[in-house]
């Protein structure tokens, strides 16, 4: 409390963390409803949300399952998207400098939002506060609203009647759109779309997503980012 009262940067970090947590948590309603509609059930939906705790990976897994994809494709797609959280650890670890059980807790809370808020702060103390406020806030609110969405999903029935079947696609579009300004990003997006559209009629659901990711990897290897390019952690509307 003394740190907050005497440090404007820390107070700003708290405000940012709370606002991001509320915005992200509310979107959990969509995931809960979609997961139940895909056939996972309330228990598996909550277990997935509590233990995986990565919105992009959760939506990807449920999307592949809902499209009758294979379990291998669903897990592979979710795992591929979850790899970015491992890279975020290299960003937040020097800022947090935690040990023991706090290190395990920090690893679980290292998501797009907590990393972005922590990295945006001007000083280490504010970074640590921003990380924990955002990480804990998103975890609590996300899971609370996932539960609400899962319970409501049973009452809503067919999600297509409410447009919820398009929620995951809309979320990914909103996530990607602001990052398509550079020509290199436009090239990756264009090639990924072509590869995905070409494979959809011939392969099981989930495989085109992996192919699109492979396109991005190949482009990254062939045309590495130029000098001075900064890759910042992207901010998701979901953990």
N, C-alpha and C positions, 0 to 999 in steps of 0.2 A: 504493500500500500504506500509506503514511503517513496518507493521508486516511482510509482505512478504520479504522486502528488508533486514530485520535484523534477520530473522528466517529461517534457512535452512530447518528445518522440515516442516514449513508451505509451502515453495516453493515445496518441495517434495510431499506434500499432494495435492497441486494444479495439479502438473504433473500427479499424479496417478488418480485424479478425472477426468481430461480431457481425458486421455487415455481410462479409463473405460467407460466414457460417449460416446465417439466416437464408440468404439467397440459394445457397447450395442445398441446405436441408430441405427446403420446400420442394425441390425437384425430386426428392426421394419418393413422393407420392406416385409419380409416374412409374418409377422402377418397381415399386411394390405391386401396383396394379398389373403391369406388363408381365412380371415374373409369375404371378398367380395365374394369369390368363394363358401363359405358355405351358402351364401344367406342373410347375415346381411345387406348389403348395405353400402354406404359411410357414411351416417349420424350416424347410430347405431355403426358402427365400430369406428368412431372418438369419439363418446360419451363414448363408452366402454373404449377406450384407455386413454382418458383424466380423467375420473372419477374413474375407477377401478385402473389404473396405476400399474398393477402387471403382468409382462410378463407371468409368469407361469400360473396364474389364467386365464389370457386372452386366452392363447393357449388352456388350458384345456376346457374352456367354448365353444370356437369355434370348437374344435375337437369333442366334444360330439354332438353339433348341426349339424356339417357336417356329422356325422355318423348316423343321424336321431335319436339321443337320445332324451329323454324327457326333457322338460324345467327344471323339478325338478332335474333330474340327472345332467344337465349342471350346474345349479346354485350351487347345493350341492358340486360338484367336485371343482368348482372354489373357493367356500367359504372355503372348507377344505384346499386347497393349500394356500389361503390367510391368514390363521390363523398364519402362521409363521411370518408375518409382525407384528402382535400384540406382539409376543414374542420379536422381534427385538426392540420394543419400550423400553423394560426393559434394553436393552444394551445402546441405544443412549441417552435416557432421562437424565441420570446422566452426560453425556458428554456435552450435549447441554445446559441444564439448561435455557430453554426458557419459556416465558409466553405469554399469550394473543394470538393474531393472529399468531405470530411466532410459537407457539406450534401447532396450527392447520396446518400450512404450513409444519412444520417438520413431523407431523404425516402422511401427504399425501406423503411426499418424503422419508419416511422410507421404503426402499426396500432392497433387497439383496446387491446391489452394494454400496449404500450409507452407509449402516451399516458396510459392510466389510472394506471400505476405512477408515471410522471413527475409527473403533476398531483397525485398524492396525497402527495407528499413535502413536508416543512415548510420546506425551504431549497433554494436553487438547486443547490448542489453535489450534494445527495442526489438531486434531480430528474434531473440529468444522468447520474449513475451508474445510477439506476433505469431510465432510458430505454435506455441502451446495453446494460446487462445483460439487460434483458427483450427488447429488439429482436433482439440477436444470438442470445440463447438460444433464442427462439422460432424464428428463422430456421433455425438449425442443427438443432434437434430436430424441428421440423415437417417439414422436407424429408427428414430421415433416416427418420422414421416413415411419411411418404408413400411413400417408396421401399419400405419394408418392407410396407406395405399393398398397394401395386401388385403386388409380387412374390407376396404371399400371395393376392391376388385371382385370379391365374391358377390357383392350386391349389384355391381354394375353389369355383370354378365359379359357379353361379347364386347371386347374393347374397341372393335372396329366401328361399333355404333356410336362411339364417343370420340373417335379419332385417335385413341390411345395407341393404336398399332403403328402410327407414324411418329410417335413421340421420340423413340430412340434415334430414328433417322434425322429428325429435326434437331435433336440435341447435338449430334455429331456435326451437322451442317453449321450450327451456331458456333461450335467449337473451332471448326476449321476455317470458316470464312474470313475472320480478321487476319489470318496468317497467310493469305494468298496474295498479298501485295507484291512481294518479291517475284521476279520472273522465274527464279529457280523453283520456288514453291508452286508456281503455276504450271511449270513443266512437269513436276512430280505429280500434281493433281491430275493433269490431262492424261499422262501415261497410265496412271492408276485407274482412271475411269475407263480407258480403252481396254486395259487388261481385264478389268472386272466384267465389263459388258460382254467381252468375247468369251469369257469362261462360264458365265451364268447358265447358258442353255445346256452345258455339257458336264458340269461337275456338281457334286453335292454342295448344299449351302454351307457357307463358312470358308470354303476353299478360295473363292474369289477374293475374300478379305485378306487371306494370307498372301495371295498373289500380288495384291495391291501393295502390301507391306514390303514384299520382296522387290517390287519395282522401286520403291523409295530407297531401299538399301543399295540397290545397284546404281541408281542415280547419284546417291551420296558418295559411293566409291569412285565413280567415274568423273564426277564434277564436284570435288570437295569445295566447301565454303571458302570464299576468298578471304584475304587478310582483313582483320578488323570486324569480321562478322561475329555478332554476339547472338548466341542461341539462348534465349531466356526461357524459363519454365512457363509453359502455356497455362492459362487459367481456365479451368473447366467450370461448367455450371454444375457438374456432378463429381465426387471423389473418386 
